[in-house]
């Protein structure tokens, strides 16, 4: 490609120089010479410089690629130096999936080397060197992957056949995979709060299980949140044609000042627990209000019912149906409009929004 460009510039430069000589006469020198340099010699020098720097850059990249762990370097760009796997790989392998730990790197003192066990491989990053490291896990054979997917689907299908929650349960969030903990941490839940409301991790399902209890503290339903995009995000028991989803009723887990006479209906369990620290929080476990839940809300006798569903299309459509549905029963109902899911707001923001809506 570079050779073709050089030839093209050569031809153009000669033709332009000859044209200047022709139009300026045989004694003219400066215009033809100037154009010759502009269109011929200067582009050649530029292209030669680019060619040399490109070759040097590629040679350096090829050398790094050959000395590192194969194609894993490519993920970070051709000019990125990689940490030698010998410095950190065994440390990462000793961690559970999702685990992280800090260590001393040979570049200096202090625990500046972060290593991580990811689902698809082992990663490292040195905050002093500013260099990454990554070694992928060997991919299982196709037949093995298909068998694993089938086993996971079979486990899911078996779990939804019963109202009994899947066991055994791991209640301590510190023993859960990182992505499961982060899902709750991002919504403002700490480890104590997670344990207080009874969420747990089920290893075979690879999901966070959230039990739903009745007023008599009897388990009536459960919902499980997964994190693998190859499977459904939420899993719950299959219901018959004559059955309806119950309401999840959140309880305040810490001494808080709240207005229990105001009822706030949310779409999901996490949101119900967040608003439940400010007012009475119930989750519809979806965006629809069935007849049994409607009767239960009427029986509760709230001074005001606030409907705060997620701001996506399903949530907006749901609240537009639920509010008139409740008003038709003589219930003072009002929609709460917000940019985020309730669970993503800090408690103080939730308090401010709900108090404003309940006062109008």
Residue pairs with C-beta under 8 A, 6 or more apart in sequence:
2 47
2 50
2 51
5 43
5 47
6 43
6 44
6 47
9 39
9 40
9 43
9 44
9 47
10 40
10 44
12 39
12 40
13 35
13 36
13 39
13 40
13 41
13 43
14 36
14 40
16 35
16 36
16 39
17 32
17 33
17 35
17 36
17 39
17 40
18 32
20 28
20 31
20 32
20 35
21 28
21 32
24 31
24 32
57 78
57 79
58 78
60 79
61 78
61 79
64 73
64 81
64 82
65 71
65 73
65 74
68 82
69 82
69 85
69 134
69 135
72 82
72 121
72 134
72 135
72 136
73 80
73 82
75 134
76 82
76 132
76 134
80 131
80 132
81 129
81 131
82 131
82 132
82 133
82 134
83 105
83 113
83 124
83 126
83 129
83 131
83 132
83 133
84 133
85 133
85 135
87 105
87 106
87 113
87 124
87 133
88 103
88 105
88 113
88 115
88 122
88 124
88 133
89 122
89 124
89 133
89 135
91 101
91 103
91 115
92 115
92 116
92 117
92 122
92 123
92 124
92 135
93 117
93 122
95 101
95 115
95 116
95 117
96 117
96 177
97 117
97 118
97 119
97 177
98 117
98 118
98 119
98 177
98 178
98 179
99 116
99 117
99 178
100 114
100 115
100 116
100 117
100 178
101 114
101 115
102 111
102 112
102 113
102 114
102 115
103 111
103 113
103 115
104 110
104 111
104 112
104 113
105 112
105 113
105 126
105 128
105 129
107 126
107 128
107 129
108 128
110 128
112 126
112 127
112 128
112 129
113 124
113 125
113 126
113 127
114 124
114 125
114 126
114 127
115 122
115 123
115 124
116 122
116 123
116 124
120 136
120 137
121 134
121 135
121 136
121 137
122 133
122 134
122 135
122 137
123 132
123 133
123 134
124 132
124 133
124 134
125 131
125 132
125 133
139 145
140 148
149 230
152 206
152 228
152 231
153 231
155 204
155 205
156 205
156 231
156 232
156 235
159 166
159 205
159 224
159 235
160 235
160 236
160 237
160 238
161 237
161 238
162 237
163 219
163 220
163 221
163 222
163 237
164 219
165 209
165 211
165 219
165 222
166 202
166 204
166 205
166 209
166 222
166 224
167 202
168 202
168 203
169 200
169 201
169 202
169 209
170 176
170 200
170 201
170 202
170 203
171 195
171 198
171 199
171 200
172 191
172 195
173 180
173 181
173 184
173 191
173 194
173 195
173 199
173 201
174 181
174 191
175 201
176 201
176 208
177 201
177 206
177 227
179 227
180 201
180 208
180 225
180 227
183 208
183 225
183 227
184 194
184 199
184 208
184 270
186 344
187 270
187 274
187 343
187 344
188 274
188 343
188 346
188 347
189 270
189 273
193 253
193 254
193 273
196 253
197 210
197 250
197 251
197 253
197 273
198 210
198 211
199 208
199 209
199 210
200 208
200 209
201 207
201 208
201 209
202 209
202 224
205 224
205 226
205 235
206 226
206 227
206 228
207 224
207 225
207 226
207 227
207 235
208 224
208 225
209 222
209 223
209 224
210 222
210 223
210 224
210 225
210 248
210 269
211 219
211 221
211 222
212 219
212 220
212 221
212 222
212 223
212 246
212 248
212 269
212 285
213 219
213 220
213 249
214 220
214 246
215 249
220 246
221 236
221 237
221 245
221 246
221 248
221 285
222 236
222 237
223 234
223 235
223 236
223 269
223 285
224 234
224 235
224 236
225 233
225 234
226 232
226 233
226 234
226 235
236 245
236 285
239 245
244 290
244 291
244 292
244 293
245 284
245 285
245 286
245 290
245 293
246 285
246 292
246 293
247 282
247 283
247 284
247 285
247 293
247 296
247 297
248 269
248 272
248 282
248 283
248 285
249 272
249 280
249 281
249 282
250 269
250 272
250 273
250 275
250 276
250 281
250 282
250 283
251 276
252 258
252 276
252 277
253 273
253 277
254 277
256 277
256 278
258 276
258 277
258 278
258 279
258 280
259 278
259 279
259 355
259 358
260 279
260 280
261 280
261 302
261 303
261 304
262 279
262 280
262 302
262 303
262 304
262 305
262 306
262 354
262 358
263 279
263 280
263 282
263 297
263 300
263 302
263 304
263 305
263 306
264 272
264 275
264 276
264 278
264 279
264 280
264 281
264 282
264 305
264 306
264 307
264 308
264 336
264 342
264 354
265 282
265 283
265 284
265 289
265 297
265 305
265 306
265 307
265 308
265 309
265 322
266 272
266 275
266 281
266 282
266 283
266 284
266 308
266 309
266 342
266 343
267 283
267 284
267 285
267 286
267 287
267 309
267 310
267 315
267 318
267 341
268 283
268 285
268 310
268 341
268 343
269 283
269 285
270 343
271 281
271 283
271 308
271 310
271 341
271 342
271 343
272 281
272 282
272 283
273 281
273 343
274 281
274 342
274 343
274 345
274 347
274 350
275 281
275 308
275 342
275 350
275 354
277 347
277 350
278 347
278 350
278 351
278 354
278 355
279 306
279 354
279 358
280 300
280 302
282 297
284 293
284 322
286 318
287 309
287 310
287 314
287 315
287 317
287 318
287 319
288 318
288 321
288 322
289 297
289 321
289 322
289 325
289 326
294 325
294 326
294 329
297 305
297 326
297 331
298 329
298 330
298 331
302 331
302 332
303 332
303 358
304 332
304 333
304 334
304 357
304 358
305 326
305 331
305 332
305 333
305 334
306 333
306 334
306 335
306 336
306 354
306 357
306 358
307 319
307 322
307 323
307 326
307 333
307 334
307 335
307 336
308 319
308 335
308 336
308 338
308 342
308 354
309 315
309 316
309 318
309 319
309 322
310 341
311 337
311 338
311 339
311 340
311 341
319 335
320 335
322 333
323 333
323 334
323 335
326 333
327 333
334 357
334 360
336 353
336 354
336 357
338 345
338 353
342 350
345 353
